[in-house]
Amino acid sequence: MSLADLIRGRRDQIASRFVTEVQRKDLSPKGVSRSLLVDHIPRFLDEIVEEVTSAEGLRMSQDAVDTSETARKHGGQRWTLGYDLEGLTREYGVLRHCILQAGAIGG
């Protein structure tokens, strides 16, 4: 199963697991609702699928430019909720782990 197939097929499970893990690890500022935690995650996962399926060959890391409007909105929204850069980075780490976990254990 390709990464795109994995994310496409298990997007909702990945997003749900992401919220559960962020709440369990107490990564978000106090009072942030579940709906605010999941906000842009499904669309961001869709963008990952689009990028992976449209990529032609290997790309050097310096070629990766800020093209995700969803990621910019997500970062801005997190900033207004009281996140700092470390918290946002840890959240993306949780999302990465949730994607890998969905592939490793079949969802």
N, C-alpha and C positions, 0 to 999 in steps of 0.2 A: 504494500500500500504506500503510495506517495504521500509526502507531507501535505500537498494540496487536498488529496482525497481524505486524509485523516482529519484535517481541520474542517473541510466541507461536511463530512459525514457526522462529525461529533462536535460541531461548533457550540450547540446549546449546552452539551454536557461540559465542555471545556469552560464556558462562561460561568456555568453554575458552580463548578468545582473551584474556579478562580475566586468567586465571591465567598464561598465557604472557607477557603484557605486564608483569604485576607482577613476575614472576621475572626477565624480561629487564632491566627497569629497576632491579632490586634494591631494591624498595620495602619489602619485608617484613623484619622482624628475622631475623637468622640462625637457621637451623634450622626454620623454619616449613614444614611439609609441604604438598604440593599439595592434599591433602584438607582441610586447615585453611584454605587460601587460598580454596577454592571454597565452603566450608561453607554459608553462607546465601544465596549469590548467586542460585541458581535460584529460590528462594522469593521473594527480594526482587524479581526480575524479574517473577514472577507477580503480586506485589502492585502493581507499576507497571501491568501490564496491567489488573488489576482497577480501579485508580484511574482510569486513562484511559478505560476503557469505561463506568464508572459516573458520571463527572463530568457534571454538567448545566450546560452553558454555561461561561463564563469564571469564574475564581475569583481573587480578589485574593490577593496573596502572603501577606498577614497572615492569610488564612483557612486557609493550609496549616498544619495542626497536626501534632504528633507522634502519628501514628496507627499507625505501623508497628512491630508487636512484633518482626518480623524484623530491622528496622534497629536497634532497641534491643539485641537479642541479639547482632547482628553487632558493634556498637560495643563492647559489654561483652567479647565474646570477643577482639576485637582489642586492647583495653586490657590484658587478662591476658596476651596474647602479647608485649606490650612495645611496641605502637604508641603513637605520640603523636598529637595532634590533626592535625598537619600530614600525617603519614603516612596517616592514615585519610582525610583530605580528598583527598590525591593519589590514593588508591585509587579513591574515588568518581569522580574525574576520569577515571581510566583506564576505569572501567566505562562512563561516559558516552561516551567516545571509541569504545569497542568497539561500543556500540549504534549510534552514528552511522556507523561504518565498515561495519557489517553492512548498513546500508541503502544506503550509497553504492556498495558494490562487490558487492552481492548476496550477502553472506555471506562 
